[in-house]
Amino acid sequence: MTANAVLTYFDIRGRAECIRLLLEEIGVADEDRQITNAEWQDLKPRTPFGQLPLLRIGDVQLVQTMAIVRHLARTHGLASDTEAERTRCDITVEAIRDADHHLGAVVWTPGFEENRRSIVENELPAHLAPLERFFASNPARAPFWAGASLTFADLIAFDYLENTEALFSGALSATERLSEFRDQMTKRPAIKAYLQSGRRPDAIMYGPRQDDSGDYSDPGPMNDSLRKIYPANSAESLDA
Ligand SMILES: N[C@@H](CCC(=O)N[C@@H](CS)C(=O)NCC(=O)O)C(=O)O
């Protein structure tokens, strides 16, 4: 079933990164097709919803990020055994989605680069503190978001924490339990190998270009006027 997995997305982490992490963790060999906007415009009309990511496994074409994640998790034992744990997974995923919306929104807010420090001090705690409390409330008292072993929710949370720390270097230091969780995830053999492989895209997501007047205009769906947003400590972060 998992032979010939081909993941199609862009050359950013974006929505595909949690799928990449999951494929690494479950050990499914896949081809990571990172396509250009020109290739995308050609492919778009032939996709079910005109969106990526898309995962092809043999003859089956899967779309919608969380449907792909849940399918891979269910078929590889990363979806929890009990209803209580499955519900904790879902709560985690929804809470991370809310926090992730905030990350996406700040990148589109004028002055984002100059305001990194203020975002860390005044905005991120409202997202990170409840996440940390929920993480710490796992009845299994294990270093996972649900139950006593790894689930897809851990990879979703790890992806968000990686992006948060990459965009706002040092942001996680105020949340000790989340920092420990992230740290522990980077030590899992498959994740560690992936992070060291050079295969993870450098760019985190797409954002708007700023015009000469300093305004961001919304360029709409994927097109060449978007710019890539890199980690804060990257030389490309301010002017890519
Ligand atoms: N609900 C979809 C949303 C997918 C989505 O918005 N994909 C964006 C990239 S992150 C896309 O394909 N944009 C290109 C376009 O709309 O032309 C999912 O979770 O997979």
The ligand as an SDF file (V2000), in Angstrom:
LIG
                    3D

 20 19  0  0  0  0  0  0  0  0999 V2000
   -7.5560   22.4730    2.9960 N   0  0  0  0  0  0  0  0  0  0  0  0
   -6.4170   22.2920    2.1410 C   0  0  0  0  0  0  0  0  0  0  0  0
   -5.8020   23.6470    1.8480 C   0  0  0  0  0  0  0  0  0  0  0  0
   -4.6690   23.5090    0.8570 C   0  0  0  0  0  0  0  0  0  0  0  0
   -4.0910   24.8540    0.4230 C   0  0  0  0  0  0  0  0  0  0  0  0
   -4.5770   25.9450    0.7630 O   0  0  0  0  0  0  0  0  0  0  0  0
   -3.0270   24.7510   -0.3690 N   0  0  0  0  0  0  0  0  0  0  0  0
   -2.3590   25.9280   -0.8930 C   0  0  0  0  0  0  0  0  0  0  0  0
   -0.8920   25.9030   -0.5080 C   0  0  0  0  0  0  0  0  0  0  0  0
   -0.6580   25.8500    1.2300 S   0  0  0  0  0  0  0  0  0  0  0  0
   -2.4160   25.8850   -2.3950 C   0  0  0  0  0  0  0  0  0  0  0  0
   -2.5250   24.8350   -2.9920 O   0  0  0  0  0  0  0  0  0  0  0  0
   -2.2910   27.0640   -3.0200 N   0  0  0  0  0  0  0  0  0  0  0  0
   -2.1710   27.1700   -4.4290 C   0  0  0  0  0  0  0  0  0  0  0  0
   -3.3990   27.6780   -5.1080 C   0  0  0  0  0  0  0  0  0  0  0  0
   -4.4440   27.8780   -4.4510 O   0  0  0  0  0  0  0  0  0  0  0  0
   -3.3080   27.8760   -6.3210 O   0  0  0  0  0  0  0  0  0  0  0  0
   -5.4010   21.3690    2.8190 C   0  0  0  0  0  0  0  0  0  0  0  0
   -5.3480   21.3540    4.0550 O   0  0  0  0  0  0  0  0  0  0  0  0
   -4.7080   20.6340    2.1350 O   0  0  0  0  0  0  0  0  0  0  0  0
  1  2  1  0
  2  3  1  0
  2 18  1  0
  3  4  1  0
  4  5  1  0
  5  6  2  0
  5  7  1  0
  7  8  1  0
  8  9  1  0
  8 11  1  0
  9 10  1  0
 11 12  2  0
 11 13  1  0
 13 14  1  0
 14 15  1  0
 15 16  2  0
 15 17  1  0
 18 19  2  0
 18 20  1  0
M  END
$$$$
